[in-house]
Amino acid sequence: MKNLYDVAIIGGGILGAMTARELSRYQLDVIVLEKAYDVGEGATKANSGVLAAGFHPRAGSLKGVSCVQGNAMYDEICRDLGVEMRRIGSLYVAFNAAGADMLREKHQKGLQNGVNPETLRIVSGTEARSLERGLSARVTQALYAQNTGIIAVFPLILRVAQAASVNGVEFRFDTEVKHIAAQKNGYRLETSQGDFTAGFVVNTAGETAMAVERWLRPADLVIRPRRGQFVVFDKQGANCIKHVLYQAQENDEKGCLLAPTVEGNILAGPTSENVRDYKNTETTAVGLQHIIKVARKIIPDLDLGEVITSFAGVRSNIKNMVKEEKDFIIRRSAPGMISALGIKNPGLTSAPYLTKMIVNLLQEEGLLLELNPRFQPTLSLPAKFTALDPLQQKKLFAAEPRYGNIICRCEAITEGDILRVLAEPLPPKSLNGLKKRLRTGMGRCQGGFCTPRIIEILCREWRVPPEKIFKSIRGSHLVTGQVK
Amino acid sequence: MNRRHYDLIVIGGGPAGMAAAVSAKEHGLQNVLLLDRNSTLGGILPQCIHDGFGLYLYRQALTGPEYAQKWADKIMQTGVSVKPGSTVLDVSYTIPFAVTYIDGKTGLRTVIAQSLVFAMGCREKPLGKMRIPGSRPAGIYTAGAAQYMMNMQNIMPGKRVVILGSGDIGLIMARRLTLEGAQVKLILGQKASGLLRNHVQCVQDFGLPILFEHTLISTHGYQRLKGVTMAPLNSDGTPNLTRKRYIQCDTLLVATGLIPETELWRTAGIPLNAIAGIPADQDGQTMISGVFACGNVTHVYDVADMVTQAGFKAGAAAAGYVLHKNMEHSASNELLSAIDITEPKYGDNRALQPDEIICILCPSGCRMQRHDANGHIAIAGYGCKQGLVYAQQEMSNPVRTLTTTIKVINGAQPLVPVKNALPLPKAKLFDIMKKVRNISVTAPINIGQTITVDAGDVEIALIATANVAQKEKSC
């Protein structure tokens, strides 16, 4: 087994995966070491899927600039990788004079962060309601940002990583980095799956990025987990909201947004609270009540009966800095080692820009970037069978009749689709991996129908007993064995 | 494209759809197509291996697979065209109606019909719908998913189980899990529901802990479920957080209710009824002429027999629509209509009094007393003669029906459902289960076939309640 690389990337979240893809443009041996069974299992997974326009972060901050620049870079990424993204625009609504002040402040921040002035303007309450029908009558003004987008998060992280993979990047899962030691011409990374040697290291370990950096330099930042809870509503068809909706906070409410997803669901959240552990992805009654309260405030007629699930994600929050100074940190931790620290919202939007920064810093550290002549910028993987045109369907079905067996009825996913993704680059290794690739179990029955059937297919294809099928990571076995 | 034309297409092959298809044939329709997404007919019935089906229609406590087979036989006899393994993806409501479905034999296909019967049944409410906070680790299933795993796939969902919901599905799964060696740590429900006979034979018989007016307030665990927190309900329906309690478990079964499966109705442009079902009159006629709906897709029924009755009416009405005449009801329809299905009793969760016996023979659940005022044995309170016999038996040597599964070798399915030929002593159920777990039978197995289990001192005869074909030879 090969264990000598030019660059080792620790962490396969959106930033690690994008860095991997960026580096695959060059003639480099790159490896991504990921402790989970799949890419994007940390903060990336529990993302709102909103491409922020860039009026929230402090003016002139890295957060602000990377957000505006990153947002613009998504057109190309999504086109090249076939990821669905729509710039539907957002309304940041105010309910009173104080809110209107906040709204003007956001407007200024946005302009200073480089948002195109033509895409960012203040509109009246009436105009806001004409843009978004269900908006509360209490809304007095809104900041309308046309560049705010929504993106399919699972396909994004997946396609980025798959694109890196087809261009030669190696991904190792279930591989936790336990220690890094500097050695001649690079680093030795000790992992749960043996040692790896790399000339350069990129630390995009998200929640554990600070702990990773500490092996090579004294800690100066305190980064703690901060949890965000979300509520998902069932697909609403024509009643779905048309924009991402933020609100100027009244009293001491924490900010929550309402966003349509590319699939037509509505997402509401996140909350924001400190937790002790990055594994604490529990939702709470208080959190869910808060989200629903804010959601109702913005859209009073929201149908709460249509809630299908809730989830929470944990982001890295820098603790020992005042709010006004907090920012994303991309820095040289040691010679040849670059770390990304405190990356939280709008990290997904900023990721393409941050990636370029990381690669530039690596170059400054001496990484030789020679273009890879075989680099393929585009990736084309087929859509699910039921979404294809009849001719393609006929062809696929002739070769594999199991495209005719519906396994996930809510999302219309067939057995053939499952078999196809099992053979794709970076195939799924768990039930969640399949969900990330095909949306199995994400519909209104939440896996009630398909989970047992998927377990059966995975047992057959992977030739393992049912208790070896995991939901996500090691230890998350779905069932305990056979009845008899 | 040349599309196959039918008089009637029935969507869904559960008790409602099977009855509708048979009824339409009996009432004179020629070309009736039944589409069902499963490989075998019966809808949810094949996984409901317990007994209690057909008590009204047949005066017999059939198991789910037996009840399904009865109707599958009728489907064959009446000449209904059946396409199993076919999932309907789209319905066009302009006349003639077009139904697009997908299966493993022909791929995507559109067929047309003069009339439609919707019989898609219902699905289970997922935990997320209950807005119960907490983590989402492995080990949380709806009761029906767990039932499918255990009874159809030979998969054990977990070992230490909490069941949320005290309706019949939850109670039946509690017994099923207990018989297969899992520990049911608690059944909790907001209010008493479920048939009394199920409370007796699924909960009391095994001394399982059950709590009403309680609900789940959180789930815990990162990889696999580690436990749940529950709390009693205040009078306003909110949980009393000062009295919350943590229960260790690795599995949570959610049995909190069913929702009509109305996905295909969405494009009809007509709102659902107040209980989220397809609106239809008592003959199954919807607001679209020629489109009928019956069974759980209109509202969730309590008893399968009632679903069959509704399906039969809808099938007759569809035939009447196509043939432009008022139907003279067929013999079976008269039979079905004549049966008076009364709503069974629920919610009487008064603790069983020391002197009481609850009859489990039918959904009525009569509460009987053993003694008269003077303390003499004198059974009172029974609703029929069988009840009296049951009470006498219960006082001398309580017996039960045992429904379980046996491992199949070389079968198309891994398990065959079975029931006992003769009532078994209640006290011996676990001993017998131990033996049953260790035996296997070789496919093919025919419904009604006797399988003998050597239970030490006696031989026990079990009867297969479903057919299991031999595994197809893979090439």
Interface residues (C-beta under 8 A of the other chain):
Chain A: Q229 V231 V232 G237 K279 N280 T281 E282 T283 T284 A285 G287 L288 V307 I308 T309 S310 F311 A312 T386 P390 Q393 K394 F397 P401 R402 Y403 G404 N405 I406 R409 C410 A412 T414 E415 L431 R444 C445 Q446 G447 G448 F449 T451 P452 I455 E456 P466 F470 K471 S472 I473 R474 G475 S476 H477 L478 V479 T480 G481 Q482 V483 K484
Chain B: R37 G85 T87 L89 I102 D103 G104 K105 T106 G107 L108 R123 E124 P126 L127 G128 K129 R131 P133 G134 S135 R136 P137 A138 G139 Y141 T142 G144 A145 Y148 M149 M150 M152 Q153 N154 I155 M156 P157 G158 K159 E180 I217 S218 T219 H220 Y222 Q223 R224 D250 E263 R266 T405 I406 K407 L415 R437 N438
